[in-house]
Amino acid sequence: MSFEELLISYRSTWNNRLLRDDSKTAEEILKDAIKNELLDENTHPRLRKRKEEKFYYAIKRISDSPISDTAKAKLIGYYLIMMEEC
C-alpha cells in the first residue's frame, strides 16, 4: 500500500479533514498530521492530552472506520512508528 493510499485512508477516518500541501509528499503530509494529532498541537497547551491518550483515541477511530482491514493495519502500524518518534 502506497503512502497516497494510506493518506486517503487516514483522511477517510476524519470528517472534513483535507490535509493538502502541494509542496510535500504524501508521506510527509501523513507524518505531520499524525505527529500533530499525537502531540495534540491543535489544542491549547493547558488542555492538551497525553500522547498515549491521543494514540488510544486514534486507534479506536481507525478500528471503527469503514476502511479495509489492510488499510487499518498499515495505518495503525504507522501510528506505532510515529509514537516511537514523538
For each residue, the residues with C-beta under 8 A, 3 or more apart:
1: 5 6 70 71 74
2: 5 6 26
3: 6 7 25 26 27 30
4: 7 8 26
5: 1 2 8 9 71
6: 1 2 3 9 10 26 30 71 74 75 78
7: 3 4 10 11 19 26 29 30
8: 4 5 11 12
9: 5 6 12 13 67 68 71 72 74 75
10: 6 7 13 14 19 30 33 34 75
11: 7 8 14 17 18 19
12: 8 9 65 66 67
13: 9 10 61 62 65 67 75
14: 10 11 17 61
15:
16:
17: 11 14 33
18: 11
19: 7 10 11 29 30 33
20: 29
21: 24 28 29
22:
23:
24: 21 28 29 32
25: 3 28 29
26: 2 3 4 6 7 29 30
27: 3 30 31
28: 21 24 25 31 32
29: 7 19 20 21 24 25 26 32 33
30: 3 6 7 10 19 26 27 33 34 78
31: 27 28 34 35 82
32: 24 28 29 35 36
33: 10 17 19 29 30 36 37
34: 10 30 31 37 38 58 78 79 82
35: 31 32 38 39 41 82 85 86
36: 32 33 39 41 42
37: 33 34 40 54 58
38: 34 35 51 54 55 58 79 82 83 86
39: 35 36 48 51 54 86
40: 37 43 48 49 51 54
41: 35 36
42: 36
43: 40 47 48 49
44: 47 48
45: 48
46:
47: 43 44
48: 39 40 43 44 45
49: 40 43 53 54
50: 53 54
51: 38 39 40 54 55 83 86
52: 55 56
53: 49 50 56 57
54: 37 38 39 40 49 50 51 57 58
55: 38 51 52 58 59 79 83
56: 52 53 59 60
57: 53 54 60 61
58: 34 37 38 54 55 61 62 79
59: 55 56 62 63 76 79
60: 56 57 63 64
61: 13 14 57 58 64 65
62: 13 58 59 65 67 72 75 76 79
63: 59 60 72
64: 60 61
65: 12 13 61 62 72
66: 12
67: 9 12 13 62 71 72 75
68: 9 71 72
69: 72 73
70: 1 73 74
71: 1 5 6 9 67 68 74 75
72: 9 62 63 65 67 68 69 75 76
73: 69 70 76 77
74: 1 6 9 70 71 77 78
75: 6 9 10 13 62 67 71 72 78 79
76: 59 62 72 73 79 80
77: 73 74 80 81
78: 6 30 34 74 75 81 82
79: 34 38 55 58 59 62 75 76 82 83
80: 76 77 83 84
81: 77 78 84 85
82: 31 34 35 38 78 79 85 86
83: 38 51 55 79 80 86
84: 80 81
85: 35 81 82
86: 35 38 39 51 82 83
